[in-house]
Amino acid sequence: PCTAPSALDAHAVGVVAGAQTILAVTPAQWTRGVALPPSAGCGPDGGGDRQLVVRYVPRSDGFLTARLTVDDDAPRDVGVVGRLQLLEGCGAATQRLACAGRIENEGGLFASPRTITSPSRLTAGRAVYLVATGDAVAATLQVTEVSVLRPLGEVCDPSQHGDRCPAGSTCAPSPTRECRPDGGEETRCRRA
């Protein structure tokens, strides 16, 4: 599952702009029946029986944030992305680095987008894999490399070009401009 044609090469099929790589994902790029890796501790699958596997090679040492958003024109009875994972290695030696499990909104529809951030620095030139499970839908995958991951309470860049807050938090707007947990008073309206 981690070789072509099963795995998409992010740099070959995506648009690279600075520290960001953006992929326009089509339903045909989701594969059926790929077994990657056990999902324990990642929340329920939910959604369909397809997987999207993207191979990404960091261009520099640092942290990686990935955001998968189902396109607005996806039919309402599909568009479910049950899980987004960041994996190191492929096959028997696979290690999960980050995971975002299924989330439902108030209407019972599954929330989009999914965002994950690597918890530790990644090495330039060493491939990692982004794996989404769910329905085969049109979506956008945005991958961003940053050199610094700021801890909660530390001053951050709201544009998130030079640094990022950890998953589950947001860089609060002025006047504080610091990493705050999502759902706090300063970040409630900005939560994705």
DRENKOL-64966 format. One record per residue (C-alpha): x, y, z. Coordinates in steps of 0.25 Angstrom, whole numbers, padded with zeros to 4 digits, always signed. Layout:
! DRENKOL-64966
XYZ ...
***
This chain:
! DRENKOL-64966
+0000+0000+0000 +0012+0009+0001 +0017+0009-0013 +0011+0014-0026 +0000+0013-0030 -0006+0011-0016 +0002+0023-0010 +0001+0036-0016 +0015+0044-0016 +0011+0058-0010 +0022+0065-0018 +0019+0059-0031 +0003+0061-0031 +0002+0073-0022 +0005+0088-0024 +0017+0093-0015 +0017+0107-0011 +0028+0110+0000 +0026+0102+0012 +0012+0097+0007 +0008+0085-0002 -0006+0085-0007 -0013+0072-0013 -0026+0072-0020 -0031+0058-0017 -0041+0051-0026 -0050+0040-0022 -0042+0030-0032 -0030+0032-0023 -0036+0025-0011 -0033+0010-0011 -0041-0001-0006 -0037-0012+0004 -0023-0007+0008 -0020-0011+0022 -0012-0001+0029 -0008-0001+0042 -0017-0005+0054 -0026+0007+0059 -0025+0005+0074 -0025+0018+0081 -0029+0026+0069 -0044+0026+0070 -0055+0019+0062 -0053+0017+0047 -0067+0022+0043 -0069+0024+0028 -0066+0016+0016 -0056+0005+0013 -0046+0013+0005 -0032+0018+0009 -0024+0030+0003 -0009+0028+0005 +0000+0039+0002 +0015+0038+0003 +0022+0051+0007 +0037+0054+0008 +0040+0066+0017 +0049+0076+0010 +0055+0081+0023 +0056+0076+0038 +0044+0081+0046 +0029+0078+0049 +0018+0075+0039 +0003+0079+0039 -0007+0072+0030 -0021+0077+0028 -0031+0069+0020 -0044+0076+0016 -0055+0069+0008 -0060+0078-0003 -0073+0086-0001 -0079+0079-0013 -0078+0065-0008 -0092+0058-0006 -0097+0059+0008 -0099+0044+0009 -0084+0042+0007 -0072+0051+0010 -0069+0044+0023 -0054+0043+0027 -0053+0034+0039 -0038+0036+0042 -0026+0043+0037 -0012+0037+0042 +0002+0041+0040 +0011+0029+0040 +0026+0026+0040 +0030+0014+0032 +0022+0005+0024 +0018-0010+0026 +0022-0018+0039 +0031-0006+0044 +0020+0004+0043 +0019+0014+0055 +0007+0024+0057 +0012+0038+0060 -0001+0045+0060 -0016+0043+0058 -0029+0050+0057 -0041+0041+0059 -0056+0042+0055 -0063+0054+0060 -0078+0057+0058 -0084+0071+0057 -0098+0075+0064 -0106+0070+0051 -0100+0056+0051 -0091+0059+0039 -0076+0056+0041 -0068+0068+0043 -0058+0073+0033 -0046+0077+0032 -0037+0067+0040 -0024+0073+0045 -0012+0066+0050 +0002+0071+0054 +0015+0063+0056 +0018+0062+0071 +0033+0062+0069 +0043+0067+0058 +0043+0060+0045 +0056+0058+0037 +0058+0064+0024 +0058+0053+0013 +0051+0042+0021 +0038+0039+0016 +0025+0039+0025 +0011+0034+0020 -0002+0041+0022 -0014+0031+0022 -0028+0035+0022 -0040+0025+0023 -0054+0027+0019 -0062+0029+0007 -0056+0032-0007 -0059+0047-0008 -0053+0059-0014 -0044+0066-0004 -0032+0075-0002 -0020+0071+0006 -0011+0083+0011 +0002+0079+0017 +0011+0090+0023 +0025+0089+0028 +0029+0098+0040 +0042+0099+0047 +0036+0102+0061 +0025+0096+0069 +0021+0105+0080 +0015+0100+0093 +0002+0104+0100 +0004+0118+0106 +0015+0122+0097 +0015+0134+0087 +0012+0129+0073 +0010+0134+0059 -0005+0135+0055 -0001+0133+0040 +0005+0120+0044 +0016+0122+0034 +0028+0122+0043 +0022+0113+0055 +0010+0105+0059 +0002+0102+0071 +0001+0087+0075 -0011+0079+0070 -0024+0083+0078 -0020+0097+0080 -0020+0110+0072 -0011+0123+0071 -0021+0133+0078 -0022+0146+0071 -0018+0160+0077 -0015+0164+0087 -0009+0151+0093 -0004+0144+0081 -0001+0131+0088 -0005+0116+0087 -0018+0113+0094 -0026+0100+0094 -0037+0100+0084 -0051+0104+0090 -0045+0114+0099 -0051+0128+0099 -0041+0134+0090 -0041+0122+0080 -0056+0118+0080 -0060+0125+0067 -0047+0121+0060 -0048+0106+0062 -0048+0097+0050 
***
